[in-house]
Amino acid sequence: MFKALVMEQDEAGLAQASLKEISEDQLPDGNVTVAVEYSTVNYKDGLCLSPKGGGLVRHYPHVPGIDYAGTVEASDDDRYKPGDKVVLTGWRVGEVTWGGYAQKARIDADKLVPLPDGLTTRQAMAVGTAGFTAMLAVMALEDHGMKPGQGPVLVTGAAGGVGSVATAILANLGYDVAAVTGRPDQAAYLKGLGASSIVPREELNETTKRPLEAETWAGCVDAVGGDMLARVLGQMKYGASVAAVGLAGGAALPATVIPFLLRGVNLLGIDSVMQPYDNRLRAWQRIARDLPMDKLEAMINPATLEDLPALGADILKGQVKGRVVVDVNG
C-alpha cells in the first residue's frame, strides 16, 4: 500500500481530493513501475484538482499530477532497469490516465525520458512541464535565428512557472531579458533570475488600432495570449519570432496579419504534451546545461501531497510564484 491524492466525485458530480492508501493493482497498465519521488504543480494540475476537473479528467476516481520524477522499481522494457532515474511530463498523464500525485506510478516506457546527468529528481520537478515548455520555446526561437545581441527578448507572465524558467535560461545564455508582470512586488525576484528590465503588464495589456508599432523585441516567449500577444506581434523586430506557450490572458487573438506580411514576424506554437522523444531528450539535456541551478533553487516553493488542493486553487488565480516542488513522500 502507498499514499496517493485521489479525486472522487460526490452525489452532485463534483470532485474532491483526499489522501488515500491504495495498492499497486489499482495503478493503470504500463510496462514500467516508478517509485515517485517528486512532482509539481502546473496550471493544468490546478484544473484537474478543481471540482469539475477543468474539462480534462475523464473518469473518477482519479490521481492527478501531470509530471513526476523518480526511480524505476520494475520494468518489462529493456530500455529501463530498476534503479534508473526517470522523468515523465505530458502524454495526458494526470488528465486522462493516473498521474504523479502518488508514491508510485505505472507508465509505458515510450513516455519516459532518462534523467539527464547533472539533474536530481527534485531539480527535474522544479523544472517540470513549465520549465520543459520554456526550454522548448527558447529552442524554437533559436532555431528561427534568434541570437544574443539582436535586442531585448520579451517574456510575458514572467513570474509564473514558464516565465520564470524562460527568464533564467535566456539571461544565462546572454540575452537581454525584458520581463512582463502585473505584480510589481515580483520585480526583485525577476531581477534575481536575470531580467534586465521589468515591463508593467498594463503597458502591453491594451489593444491598439495600429497594426505595427516601433520595432522593439528580438524575440518573445509568450505565456499570456489574448490582447497582449496581439499587441506584442506589432512590436517585433523584422524577422523576429514569438513562441506562444500559454493563454493566461485568453484564447482569442484580436490581431491582424500585417506583422507577418510586412515584417516577416513568426508565430511559433509550442506543444509540450505530445512532443517526440528526440526533441524531449534534446530539451532536457539543454535544461541540464543551460539552466543555472542556483536560479532554479530560487524559484522553488516546497510542498507535500496535503498541500495540493489549496495550491491547485491558487495557481488558477495566478497566485503561485515560480515552481512548486511536491515531495510525495513528505
N, C-alpha and C positions, 0 to 999 in steps of 0.2 A: 504493500500500500504506500501511496505517496500523496503529497499535497498538490491541490490544483485549485485555481479560481474558476468556479463553474457558474455559468449563466443558466438560469432556469426560469421558465415562464409561469406566471400566476394565472388564475382563472380569467383575468381580464386580458390575457395575452401580452402582458408587459413582463420584461425580463429583469431579474435582479441577480447580482453577483454575490456569491458566498464561498468561503473556503471549505473544501471538502476533502475527504480522504477517498481516493479512487485506486483502482487496480490496473495493472498493465493490460489485462484483457479488454479493458474499456477503450484503449487507445486505438486510433484508426489504423488501417492497413498500411504497410510500408516494409521495406527491407533493411532499414537501419533504425535502431533504437538509440536515442540520445539522452544521456543524463544532463538535463539542462542546468546551467549554472547562472546565467543572466539573461534577462530580456529587457525590454524598454517600452516607452510609451510614445506612439506616433498619433497623428490626427485620426487615422483610420481606427486605431485602438480605442480612441475616445468614442467613435461612432459605434463600434462593436460592443462597448460597455454600456451604451445608452439603453433605456428601456425598450426601444423598438429595434435595436441592433443596427441603427443607421442605414437600413436597407441593404446591409451587407451579409448579415448572418442568415443562413437558410434554415437551419434546424437547431432545435434545443433538445436536451441540454448541450451546452457549447462551452469550450475552453478557448477564450480569445488569446491574443498575443501574436502579432504578425512577424515578429523577429525573435530569434533566440540563438544563443551560442552555448556550447558545452562540449562534452566528451562522449565519443561513441562508446556505448555499452555493449551492443551486439550488432552484428552486420552479416547479411547474406549476400553482400555485394563485395567483389574483390577490391574495389577502389578504396574501401574504408575497413579499418580493423579496430577492435577495442583499444581504447586509449588515444585514438586520433582526436584532435581538436577540430571542430567544425562550426560553420556559421550558416544560418538559414534566414533569408529575407525573401519576401514576395511569394509568388505562386498561389496567392489567395489563401495561404495558410493563415489560421486565426480568423478567417472570414467564412469560407465555405467548409474548410476542414479544421480540426482542432489545432491549436497553436501552442505558444510558448509560455503561457502563464500557468506552468505546472513544473514539477520537478523532473518529469520525464516526457519525452515526445517521440513519436514514430513518424518516419517520412521515407519517401523513395530517395535513393542515393543521387539520382539525377538532379535533385533540387538543392543539394548541399554544396557548399564550397569549403575547401580546406582552409582553416585559419592561417593567414599569411604569417611568415616569420616576422617577429618584431611586434606582433599584436597579442595581447591577452584576450581571453573571452570577455572580461569586463570592459576593456577598451573597445572591442568589437561592438558591444551593445551600447556603448557611449556613442558610437558611430550609427549603428542601426540603419534602418531603411532611410531615415532622414539624411544621414551623412553619406550613405551609399548613393542616394539620389543627387546630393550636392556634387559628389565626385563625378558621376555620370554627366552632370551639367557642365562642369569645368572641362572634362574631356571633349565633349561635343563642341564647346566654344573654341577650344584649341584646335580641334580637327577642322574647324572652319576658319582658321587663320588668326585667331586672337593670340597676341604675344604681349609680354610686358613692355612698357614704354610707349604704347599706342594711345594711351589716355586712360582716364578713370574707368573702372568697371563697377557697375551698379549692382547691389544686392538688395532686393526688396524683401520685406519681412525678415530683416536681418537678425533680430533677436530670437527668432524661432529656431527649431531644430535644423532644418535645411540651411537657413540663412547663416546660423552660427558657424556651421562646419564649412560652408562655402567661403565665408569671410576669412576664416583661419587658413584654409588651403590657398586661396588666392593671394593673401598677404604673404604667406610663406614662399610662394612662387615668384614674388617680386612685383605683383600687381598693385596699383593704386586703387584701393577699395573704398567706394562711397556706400555707406550702409544706411538703408532707409528703415526708420522705425517710427511708430506712433507713440512710443513710450520714452519720453525724454530722460527718465531715470536710468535707461539702459545705455546711455552714451558711454559711460566709463567702461562698462562690460564690453561693448563693441570695440572701443579703442584698444582694450586689453587683448582682444582677439586679433588685432592688426589693422582695423579700419583706419583709413587716413582722414576721413571726414564723415560727419553724420548729416543725413538729409531728413528733415522732418517729413513725416508722411503726408501732411496736408499740402506740401509743395507739389506733390505728384498725384494727389487723390481726386483732382477735379478734371473733368473732360475739357477739351478746348476745341474750338471750331477750326483752328488751324491744323491742317494735316501734317505740317512739318514745322519744327521749331529749330533752334540752334543745335548744330551737331555737337553733342556733349559726351556721350558714353561710347567707349570702345568695345563694350560687351555688357551683358546683363544676365544675372541669374534671378528669375522672377518667380516668387512663391505666392504672388497675390492674384494675378489675373485681373479681370474686370477693367474698370476705368483706369487703374494705374498702368496696367500693361498697355492699353491703348495709347495713353499719354507718352509712355516711355518709347514706344515704337517710333514716334515722331521726333524723338531726341537722339536717336542713334547716329553714330558717325557713318559715313559712306562705307558700305560693305560689311558693317558690323552685324553681330548676331545677338539674339535674345534666346536664352534657354528657359522654356516655360516648364515649371515643375509643380505648380500648385494653383489653387483657386480660392484662397482665403478671402479675397475681395469679390468673388463672384465668378460664375462660369461664362457669362456673356462677354463679348469683346466688341465694344462700340467703336470700332476703328475703321479707317479707310485703307485701300490698297496702295495709296500714294507712297509711303515709305519703302515699300517693296519695289515699286516701279521706278522711282526717281533716285533712290539712294541704295538700291540693291540690298536692303536690310533682310536678314534671315530670321525667321521664327522657328526655333527648333523645339520639337516636342520631346520631353524626357519621360520615359516609362521605366520604372524600376521593377515592376511586378513580373513581367514575362521576359525580362532581359535574357538573351542567350548566355550560355555558360562561359564562353571565351571572354565576352565583354565583362561579365561579372568578375571573373578572375583578374582581368586587367584592372578593373576599378579597385578591387580590394588590395591588389599589390601597390597601386598608386596611393591608396589611403595610407598603407603602412609606411610608404616612402615620403609622402608629401604633406601629411597632416601632423603638425607638431604635437607631440603627446602632452606637453605642458599646457598648451592651449586647449586640448581636448579635456584635460583634467579640470580646467577652469569652467567648463560647460556643465559638468556632471552634478546632478541632484540625485542622491541615493534614495532608494525606495524598497519596499517589500511587497509581497502579494497583497497584504492587508491594505496597503495604501492605494491600490489601483482604482477602485470605484471613484474615489474623490479626485484622483489625478485625471481620470478619463473625462470627468465633467470639466475640470479646469482647462484641459488642452482645447476643448471645444470652444471655450470662452476666450482663448488667446492668452491665458494666464500662466502658461508654462514657459519658463525661460530656459534656453539651452537644451540639454539632453538629460532625460531621466534614465537612470540605470537601476533595474529591478533585480535584486538578489532574491531569486526564487527559493533559496534555502535559508534566508534570513528570518 
